[in-house]
Amino acid sequence: MFTKTYKRYALITLTTVYTLSFMDRIMIGMLMQPIKEELLLSDTQLGFLTGIAFALFYATLGIPIARWADRGNRVTIISIAMVLWGVMVMLCGLVTNFVQMVLVRIGAAVGEAGCMPPAYSLIGDYFPVAERTRALSVYMSGISISIFISFMFAGWMNEHYGWRAAFL
């Protein structure tokens, strides 16, 4: 049904989206100290930002988004989620206080939650059972790729331009 070239293109695109979305989670962890110092945050506030503020919305919204993906256009859902996530990550670089950071982290979580369920579904449609495990492995490699890129990128950006530029 789908050509080999199209399936590769779709898988590379989905993996790239997953890589970028996971970079956000790693970068905020790496940049916590300069964020803490500039915004005058406590360790408790940092824990809230990197933990519950993100995870609660990411985890709980994944289920209704997955239901929406079963009934709607999955490519559109991923596109909307990417726009929301991208805007929220950029806004992380513009915040001036804890409340603003919490709100943009929640928005980023909602955006990221909209990427994975439709991506799994698309991979299931594009690849037959015999190829699906390999395709999902390639998709999940986005985590490792994002770790590699984030560790180099976030530190370098912070050193040369500050933590805000890393998010922008």
DRENGUVEX-357213 format. One record per atom (N, C-alpha, C): x, y, z; residue in three letters; residue number from 1. Coordinates in pm, 1 decimal. Layout:
BEGIN
          X          Y          Z   residu   num
          X          Y          Z      ala   NUM
...
// end
This chain:
BEGIN
          X          Y          Z   residu   num
       81.7     -118.5        0.0      met     1
        0.0        0.0        0.0      met     1
       87.0      126.2        0.0      met     1
      184.7      134.5       92.1      phe     2
      276.0      247.9       96.0      phe     2
      409.0      205.6       35.5      phe     2
      469.4      295.2      -39.9      thr     3
      599.2      262.3      -99.6      thr     3
      705.3      258.3        9.5      thr     3
      812.1      188.4      -20.3      lys     4
      922.9      176.8       73.3      lys     4
      982.0      315.2      104.3      lys     4
      991.8      399.7        3.3      thr     5
     1045.5      534.5       20.4      thr     5
      956.1      616.9      111.2      thr     5
      826.1      607.3       91.6      tyr     6
      733.6      684.5      175.4      tyr     6
      738.3      636.6      320.4      tyr     6
      745.1      505.3      341.0      lys     7
      751.7      452.0      476.4      lys     7
      879.0      500.2      546.6      lys     7
      990.5      502.6      475.9      arg     8
     1115.6      552.8      534.5      arg     8
     1103.8      701.0      568.9      arg     8
     1048.0      776.1      476.1      tyr     9
     1027.5      919.4      498.8      tyr     9
      941.2      942.2      622.8      tyr     9
      831.4      870.5      633.1      ala    10
      741.4      885.2      748.1      ala    10
      811.9      847.2      877.3      ala    10
      886.2      739.2      875.3      leu    11
      955.7      694.1      995.4      leu    11
     1064.4      793.1     1037.1      leu    11
     1138.9      845.5      942.7      ile    12
     1241.8      945.4      974.4      ile    12
     1176.9     1072.0     1030.0      ile    12
     1066.6     1112.9      970.4      thr    13
      996.3     1232.1     1018.2      thr    13
      943.8     1211.6     1160.0      thr    13
      879.6     1099.3     1185.1      leu    14
      826.9     1071.2     1318.8      leu    14
      939.1     1060.2     1421.5      leu    14
     1049.6      998.1     1383.9      thr    15
     1163.9      985.3     1474.6      thr    15
     1224.4     1121.9     1505.0      thr    15
     1230.8     1208.6     1405.5      thr    16
     1282.5     1343.8     1426.2      thr    16
     1193.7     1421.5     1522.2      thr    16
     1064.1     1410.6     1504.6      val    17
      969.9     1477.7     1595.2      val    17
      988.6     1425.9     1737.3      val    17
     1000.4     1296.2     1752.6      tyr    18
     1018.4     1235.9     1884.8      tyr    18
     1150.4     1280.7     1946.5      tyr    18
     1254.2     1286.9     1865.6      thr    19
     1385.1     1332.1     1913.6      thr    19
     1377.0     1474.8     1965.8      thr    19
     1315.8     1562.2     1888.9      leu    20
     1304.5     1702.1     1929.6      leu    20
     1220.3     1717.4     2055.8      leu    20
     1112.0     1642.1     2064.0      ser    21
     1026.1     1656.0     2181.4      ser    21
     1096.3     1605.5     2307.1      ser    21
     1177.1     1502.4     2294.2      phe    22
     1246.6     1450.0     2411.0      phe    22
     1362.0     1540.9     2452.6      phe    22
     1418.0     1615.5     2358.6      met    23
     1526.7     1708.2     2391.0      met    23
     1482.4     1810.9     2495.2      met    23
     1358.9     1852.3     2486.8      asp    24
     1305.3     1950.0     2581.1      asp    24
     1318.0     1899.3     2724.3      asp    24
     1283.4     1775.6     2747.3      arg    25
     1287.9     1719.5     2881.9      arg    25
     1430.5     1710.7     2934.2      arg    25
     1521.9     1678.1     2847.7      ile    26
     1661.2     1665.6     2889.3      ile    26
     1722.4     1803.1     2912.3      ile    26
     1692.9     1895.6     2823.7      met    27
     1752.6     2028.6     2834.6      met    27
     1711.0     2100.0     2962.3      met    27
     1586.9     2089.4     3000.9      ile    28
     1546.3     2158.7     3123.6      ile    28
     1618.5     2099.6     3243.7      ile    28
     1643.2     1970.4     3240.7      gly    29
     1719.0     1907.8     3348.9      gly    29
     1862.9     1955.7     3353.5      gly    29
     1921.8     1972.3     3237.9      met    30
     2060.3     2018.1     3231.5      met    30
     2074.8     2165.7     3266.5      met    30
     1971.5     2242.7     3242.2      leu    31
     1979.6     2387.1     3261.7      leu    31
     1914.3     2433.3     3391.9      leu    31
     1885.5     2339.5     3481.3      met    32
     1816.0     2375.1     3604.9      met    32
     1893.6     2476.2     3689.7      met    32
     2023.8     2460.7     3700.7      gln    33
     2099.7     2551.4     3787.8      gln    33
     2093.7     2696.1     3739.5      gln    33
     2121.3     2724.7     3611.7      pro    34
     2109.0     2865.0     3570.6      pro    34
     1965.1     2917.6     3576.3      pro    34
     1867.6     2830.7     3551.8      ile    35
     1727.4     2871.6     3564.1      ile    35
     1696.9     2905.3     3709.3      ile    35
     1739.8     2818.7     3799.1      lys    36
     1718.8     2839.1     3943.3      lys    36
     1778.7     2971.8     3988.4      lys    36
     1900.3     2998.5     3945.3      glu    37
     1968.7     3121.3     3987.3      glu    37
     1900.8     3246.0     3932.8      glu    37
     1863.7     3243.6     3805.7      glu    38
     1804.8     3363.9     3746.4      glu    38
     1663.3     3391.3     3795.2      glu    38
     1582.9     3286.3     3806.9      leu    39
     1443.3     3305.2     3848.1      leu    39
     1424.9     3296.3     3999.6      leu    39
     1535.1     3275.1     4071.4      leu    40
     1533.4     3265.7     4217.8      leu    40
     1436.9     3157.1     4265.9      leu    40
     1453.6     3038.7     4211.7      leu    41
     1366.7     2927.0     4244.5      leu    41
     1428.0     2840.2     4353.7      leu    41
     1342.5     2774.5     4428.6      ser    42
     1388.7     2678.5     4529.1      ser    42
     1402.3     2541.3     4463.2      ser    42
     1465.3     2449.3     4533.6      asp    43
     1476.1     2312.3     4483.1      asp    43
     1337.6     2248.3     4470.0      asp    43
     1249.2     2282.0     4559.7      thr    44
     1111.9     2230.1     4553.6      thr    44
     1042.3     2277.5     4426.6      thr    44
     1058.7     2404.8     4395.8      gln    45
      997.7     2458.1     4273.6      gln    45
     1056.9     2391.0     4149.1      gln    45
     1186.8     2369.9     4148.7      leu    46
     1250.1     2301.3     4035.4      leu    46
     1197.8     2159.3     4021.5      leu    46
     1183.9     2091.6     4133.9      gly    47
     1129.1     1956.3     4130.7      gly    47
      988.0     1954.0     4075.6      gly    47
      908.9     2051.3     4114.5      phe    48
      772.6     2061.7     4063.6      phe    48
      772.5     2084.1     3911.8      phe    48
      860.3     2173.3     3865.8      leu    49
      868.7     2203.8     3721.7      leu    49
      907.7     2082.9     3639.4      leu    49
     1007.0     2010.4     3685.9      thr    50
     1058.8     1898.7     3607.1      thr    50
      985.4     1768.3     3635.3      thr    50
      904.0     1768.0     3737.3      gly    51
      830.7     1647.2     3773.1      gly    51
      682.5     1659.7     3746.8      gly    51
      610.2     1691.7     3851.5      ile    52
      463.8     1685.3     3848.3      ile    52
      400.2     1780.2     3747.1      ile    52
      453.0     1901.2     3733.2      ala    53
      392.0     1997.1     3639.6      ala    53
      393.8     1943.4     3498.3      ala    53
      497.4     1870.5     3464.0      phe    54
      508.8     1814.6     3329.5      phe    54
      441.3     1676.9     3322.2      phe    54
      482.3     1588.2     3412.8      ala    55
      440.4     1447.9     3404.7      ala    55
      289.9     1428.2     3419.5      ala    55
      228.0     1503.1     3508.0      leu    56
       84.3     1487.7     3530.1      leu    56
        5.4     1512.7     3402.7      leu    56
       36.8     1621.5     3335.7      phe    57
      -37.0     1655.8     3214.5      phe    57
        3.3     1566.8     3097.1      phe    57
      130.5     1532.4     3088.5      tyr    58
      178.0     1445.0     2981.7      tyr    58
      110.5     1308.0     2990.9      tyr    58
      109.4     1252.6     3110.1      ala    59
       54.1     1118.4     3129.0      ala    59
      -97.5     1114.9     3114.3      ala    59
     -166.6     1209.9     3174.7      thr    60
     -312.7     1203.7     3173.5      thr    60
     -371.9     1242.5     3038.5      thr    60
     -307.6     1331.7     2966.5      leu    61
     -362.9     1372.2     2837.8      leu    61
     -329.1     1275.4     2724.8      leu    61
     -232.8     1186.4     2748.5      gly    62
     -200.2     1086.5     2647.1      gly    62
     -318.7      997.0     2613.5      gly    62
     -400.1      967.4     2711.6      ile    63
     -514.1      876.5     2690.2      ile    63
     -622.3      940.2     2602.5      ile    63
     -672.2     1060.6     2634.6      pro    64
     -772.5     1118.2     2544.7      pro    64
     -716.3     1151.8     2406.2      pro    64
     -589.1     1187.5     2400.1      ile    65
     -529.9     1215.1     2268.9      ile    65
     -520.4     1086.7     2187.8      ile    65
     -491.1      976.3     2252.5      ala    66
     -487.7      847.4     2182.6      ala    66
     -627.1      811.1     2129.9      ala    66
     -728.5      838.1     2208.2      arg    67
     -866.0      813.3     2160.8      arg    67
     -897.9      901.5     2041.0      arg    67
     -855.4     1028.3     2047.9      trp    68
     -875.0     1121.2     1936.1      trp    68
     -800.6     1070.6     1813.2      trp    68
     -680.4     1017.5     1833.4      ala    69
     -601.4      965.2     1721.1      ala    69
     -670.4      845.9     1655.7      ala    69
     -743.4      767.3     1734.2      asp    70
     -817.1      652.9     1678.1      asp    70
     -929.9      697.7     1586.5      asp    70
     -982.8      815.5     1611.1      arg    71
    -1099.5      863.0     1535.7      arg    71
    -1067.5      976.5     1437.9      arg    71
     -955.8     1045.5     1460.1      gly    72
     -925.2     1164.1     1381.1      gly    72
     -807.5     1145.0     1287.3      gly    72
     -765.3     1253.9     1230.5      asn    73
     -651.2     1254.5     1139.9      asn    73
     -523.6     1263.7     1223.6      asn    73
     -448.2     1155.3     1226.6      arg    74
     -331.1     1148.1     1313.9      arg    74
     -221.5     1246.3     1275.0      arg    74
     -204.3     1269.3     1147.0      val    75
     -103.2     1365.4     1102.2      val    75
     -140.5     1506.2     1149.1      val    75
     -266.6     1540.2     1141.6      thr    76
     -312.8     1670.1     1190.5      thr    76
     -293.0     1681.9     1340.7      thr    76
     -322.2     1576.4     1413.2      ile    77
     -304.4     1577.9     1559.2      ile    77
     -157.5     1600.6     1593.9      ile    77
      -68.0     1529.0     1526.7      ile    78
       75.2     1547.9     1552.0      ile    78
      116.9     1690.0     1515.7      ile    78
       64.9     1742.0     1407.1      ser    79
      100.4     1878.3     1364.8      ser    79
       56.0     1981.9     1466.8      ser    79
      -66.3     1969.4     1515.2      ile    80
     -117.6     2062.2     1616.7      ile    80
      -33.9     2050.3     1744.3      ile    80
       -5.6     1927.5     1783.2      ala    81
       73.3     1904.8     1904.1      ala    81
      213.1     1963.9     1890.3      ala    81
      273.4     1949.8     1773.1      met    82
      407.6     2005.3     1751.4      met    82
      408.1     2156.7     1759.4      met    82
      307.1     2218.7     1703.7      val    83
      299.8     2365.5     1709.9      val    83
      285.4     2409.7     1855.5      val    83
      194.2     2347.1     1928.6      leu    84
      175.9     2381.6     2069.8      leu    84
      305.2     2359.3     2147.0      leu    84
      365.0     2242.3     2130.2      trp    85
      488.0     2210.6     2201.1      trp    85
      598.8     2309.8     2164.8      trp    85
      616.8     2337.8     2037.0      gly    86
      721.4     2429.2     1992.8      gly    86
      705.4     2569.1     2049.2      gly    86
      584.1     2619.1     2048.1      val    87
      557.8     2752.9     2103.3      val    87
      587.3     2754.4     2252.8      val    87
      544.5     2652.9     2322.3      met    88
      564.9     2648.2     2467.0      met    88
      713.4     2637.2     2503.1      met    88
      788.2     2559.4     2427.8      val    89
      932.1     2549.0     2454.9      val    89
      999.5     2683.2     2430.4      val    89
      961.4     2752.0     2324.3      met    90
     1019.2     2884.6     2300.0      met    90
      981.2     2982.0     2411.9      met    90
      859.8     2971.5     2459.9      leu    91
      816.8     3059.1     2569.1      leu    91
      894.6     3032.4     2697.4      leu    91
      948.7     2909.2     2713.3      cys    92
     1034.4     2881.3     2829.8      cys    92
     1150.3     2979.5     2834.9      cys    92
     1198.7     3019.1     2719.5      gly    93
     1309.1     3113.1     2713.8      gly    93
     1269.8     3256.6     2742.8      gly    93
     1141.7     3282.7     2757.3      leu    94
     1094.4     3419.9     2779.6      leu    94
     1032.9     3441.5     2917.3      leu    94
     1021.2     3336.7     2996.0      val    95
      954.3     3349.5     3126.3      val    95
     1035.7     3435.9     3222.2      val    95
      965.1     3495.0     3317.9      thr    96
     1032.5     3578.9     3416.6      thr    96
     1004.3     3536.0     3560.2      thr    96
      918.7     3433.3     3577.5      asn    97
      890.4     3388.4     3713.8      asn    97
      843.6     3243.0     3713.1      asn    97
      826.2     3190.0     3832.5      phe    98
      790.5     3050.1     3851.7      phe    98
      655.2     3015.5     3790.1      phe    98
      555.1     3097.7     3811.5      val    99
      420.1     3068.7     3761.3      val    99
      420.7     3060.5     3608.5      val    99
      487.6     3153.5     3544.4      gln   100
      496.7     3149.3     3398.1      gln   100
      565.8     3020.8     3351.8      gln   100
      672.8     2982.9     3422.1      met   101
      744.4     2860.6     3384.2      met   101
      655.7     2737.6     3401.8      met   101
      578.5     2733.9     3509.4      val   102
      485.7     2621.3     3530.6      val   102
      385.7     2613.7     3415.4      val   102
      329.6     2726.3     3377.8      leu   103
      228.7     2726.2     3271.2      leu   103
      286.9     2682.3     3136.9      leu   103
      406.7     2728.0     3104.3      val   104
      463.4     2686.7     2975.4      val   104
      509.1     2541.5     2979.3      val   104
      551.4     2491.2     3094.7      arg   105
      587.8     2349.2     3105.8      arg   105
      463.4     2261.7     3091.5      arg   105
      352.5     2306.6     3146.3      ile   106
      227.0     2232.3     3129.6      ile   106
      188.5     2232.6     2981.9      ile   106
      198.9     2347.6     2916.4      gly   107
      169.6     2354.8     2772.9      gly   107
      261.0     2265.5     2691.2      gly   107
      389.1     2260.7     2727.4      ala   108
      482.9     2172.4     2657.2      ala   108
      444.5     2025.7     2677.3      ala   108
      401.6     1992.5     2797.0      ala   109
      359.2     1854.8     2825.1      ala   109
      238.0     1815.9     2741.3      ala   109
      143.1     1906.7     2729.8      val   110
       24.0     1880.1     2648.5      val   110
       64.4     1859.6     2502.6      val   110
      152.7     1945.0     2453.2      gly   111
      198.8     1930.1     2315.4      gly   111
      272.3     1799.3     2292.7      gly   111
      361.0     1763.5     2385.5      glu   112
      434.8     1638.5     2370.3      glu   112
      343.6     1517.4     2380.6      glu   112
      240.4     1526.3     2463.4      ala   113
      147.0     1415.0     2479.0      ala   113
       73.9     1384.1     2348.6      ala   113
       63.9     1483.0     2261.8      gly   114
       -6.7     1464.6     2135.6      gly   114
       75.8     1404.7     2024.8      gly   114
      200.1     1373.6     2051.7      cys   115
      285.8     1319.7     1945.5      cys   115
      295.8     1167.0     1946.7      cys   115
      315.4     1107.9     2062.2      met   116
      345.1      964.9     2065.9      met   116
      227.8      873.9     2027.8      met   116
      107.6      890.7     2084.3      pro   117
        0.6      796.8     2047.1      pro   117
      -30.6      794.6     1896.4      pro   117
      -43.1      910.8     1831.0      pro   118
      -67.7      904.6     1686.9      pro   118
       50.3      847.0     1608.7      pro   118
      172.0      869.1     1658.0      ala   119
      290.0      815.0     1589.4      ala   119
      289.3      662.1     1593.7      ala   119
      259.6      604.8     1709.4      tyr   120
      250.3      458.4     1718.6      tyr   120
      145.7      404.7     1621.7      tyr   120
       34.5      472.4     1616.7      ser   121
      -73.6      429.8     1528.5      ser   121
      -31.8      437.0     1381.4      ser   121
       35.4      545.4     1344.1      leu   122
       80.9      558.6     1205.5      leu   122
      183.0      450.8     1170.0      leu   122
      275.1      425.5     1260.5      ile   123
      375.1      320.7     1235.5      ile   123
      305.1      186.4     1218.3      ile   123
      202.6      161.6     1299.3      gly   124
      124.9       38.2     1285.2      gly   124
       56.9       27.4     1150.3      gly   124
       14.4      140.1     1095.0      asp   125
      -49.0      138.7      962.9      asp   125
       52.7      126.9      849.5      asp   125
      165.9      192.3      863.5      tyr   126
      263.1      198.2      754.4      tyr   126
      346.0       71.5      740.5      tyr   126
      366.8       -1.0      850.6      phe   127
      456.1     -116.1      847.5      phe   127
      380.9     -244.2      879.6      phe   127
      401.7     -347.4      799.3      pro   128
      339.4     -476.4      830.6      pro   128
      401.6     -535.4      957.4      pro   128
      337.0     -634.1     1013.4      val   129
      380.4     -693.4     1139.4      val   129
      528.1     -734.6     1133.8      val   129
      573.4     -788.8     1024.1      ala   130
      711.4     -835.7     1012.4      ala   130
      813.2     -721.4     1020.0      ala   130
      773.3     -601.0      986.5      glu   131
      864.9     -486.0      987.9      glu   131
      838.8     -390.8     1105.1      glu   131
      733.1     -412.8     1176.4      arg   132
      689.0     -316.0     1277.7      arg   132
      785.9     -303.8     1394.8      arg   132
      842.1     -415.3     1439.4      thr   133
      934.7     -409.5     1552.5      thr   133
     1056.4     -325.0     1518.4      thr   133
     1110.1     -343.7     1399.7      arg   134
     1225.1     -264.0     1357.0      arg   134
     1187.2     -116.4     1345.5      arg   134
     1071.0      -88.9     1289.3      ala   135
     1026.5       49.8     1273.9      ala   135
     1008.6      116.2     1410.5      ala   135
      949.0       45.6     1505.6      leu   136
      931.8      102.6     1640.0      leu   136
     1066.8      120.7     1710.0      leu   136
     1161.6       32.6     1681.9      ser   137
     1295.9       47.7     1738.6      ser   137
     1364.5      172.5     1684.8      ser   137
     1348.4      196.8     1556.0      val   138
     1404.2      318.5     1496.6      val   138
     1337.8      440.0     1559.5      val   138
     1207.0      435.7     1571.7      tyr   139
     1133.0      546.4     1633.1      tyr   139
     1182.1      571.9     1775.7      tyr   139
     1194.7      466.9     1854.3      met   140
     1236.6      481.7     1993.6      met   140
     1383.3      523.5     2005.6      met   140
     1461.5      508.2     1900.7      ser   141
     1600.8      554.4     1904.7      ser   141
     1606.4      706.9     1917.8      ser   141
     1493.9      772.5     1894.5      gly   142
     1487.0      916.7     1912.2      gly   142
     1526.8      959.3     2052.5      gly   142
     1501.5      874.3     2152.0      ile   143
     1540.8      906.6     2289.8      ile   143
     1692.8      914.1     2299.1      ile   143
     1761.3      812.7     2248.8      ser   144
     1907.6      811.1     2255.5      ser   144
     1968.4      924.7     2174.6      ser   144
     1913.1      949.8     2060.0      ile   145
     1962.6     1059.6     1975.9      ile   145
     1944.6     1192.6     2049.5      ile   145
     1828.5     1209.6     2112.5      ser   146
     1802.3     1335.3     2183.1      ser   146
     1895.2     1353.3     2302.3      ser   146
     1928.0     1246.4     2370.6      ile   147
     2021.2     1255.3     2483.3      ile   147
     2157.5     1302.4     2432.9      ile   147
     2204.9     1241.8     2327.3      phe   148
     2334.4     1278.4     2270.4      phe   148
     2337.1     1425.3     2228.3      phe   148
     2237.1     1466.5     2154.0      ile   149
     2232.7     1605.0     2105.2      ile   149
     2214.6     1702.9     2220.8      ile   149
     2124.0     1672.1     2312.1      ser   150
     2093.2     1763.9     2422.1      ser   150
     2213.5     1789.9     2511.7      ser   150
     2288.1     1685.1     2543.2      phe   151
     2402.6     1703.7     2630.8      phe   151
     2504.8     1796.4     2567.6      phe   151
     2524.0     1785.9     2439.5      met   152
     2618.9     1875.5     2372.5      met   152
     2558.0     2014.5     2352.7      met   152
     2437.6     2018.5     2303.5      phe   153
     2373.5     2143.9     2264.6      phe   153
     2340.7     2233.2     2384.2      phe   153
     2276.9     2179.3     2485.3      ala   154
     2232.3     2261.2     2598.7      ala   154
     2350.5     2324.0     2671.3      ala   154
     2452.0     2245.8     2696.3      gly   155
     2569.4     2300.1     2764.7      gly   155
     2638.7     2407.5     2683.6      gly   155
     2654.9     2382.4     2556.0      trp   156
     2720.3     2479.2     2468.2      trp   156
     2638.7     2608.0     2458.4      trp   156
     2508.3     2594.6     2438.7      met   157
     2421.8     2712.6     2428.4      met   157
     2425.2     2793.6     2558.2      met   157
     2416.3     2724.9     2670.9      asn   158
     2417.7     2794.7     2798.6      asn   158
     2549.7     2868.5     2818.5      asn   158
     2657.9     2804.2     2785.2      glu   159
     2789.1     2865.6     2803.3      glu   159
     2808.0     2989.0     2715.7      glu   159
     2760.9     2982.4     2593.0      his   160
     2784.4     3091.5     2497.9      his   160
     2672.4     3195.3     2492.6      his   160
     2547.8     3152.6     2514.1      tyr   161
     2435.1     3244.6     2494.2      tyr   161
     2338.0     3249.7     2611.8      tyr   161
     2351.2     3161.5     2707.8      gly   162
     2259.7     3158.0     2821.9      gly   162
     2150.5     3053.4     2803.3      gly   162
     2086.4     3018.5     2913.6      trp   163
     1987.1     2911.3     2910.3      trp   163
     1864.6     2947.8     2827.3      trp   163
     1830.9     3075.4     2821.5      arg   164
     1711.6     3115.9     2745.8      arg   164
     1726.9     3086.5     2597.7      arg   164
     1844.7     3108.5     2545.3      ala   165
     1869.1     3084.5     2402.4      ala   165
     1853.2     2936.6     2367.6      ala   165
     1886.2     2848.8     2460.9      ala   166
     1870.6     2704.8     2434.4      ala   166
     1724.7     2669.9     2405.0      ala   166
     1633.4     2734.5     2475.6      phe   167
     1491.3     2708.0     2452.8      phe   167
     1438.0     2780.8     2330.5      phe   167
     1488.0     2897.8     2305.7      leu   168
     1443.5     2972.3     2187.0      leu   168
     1492.8     2904.7     2061.6      leu   168
// end
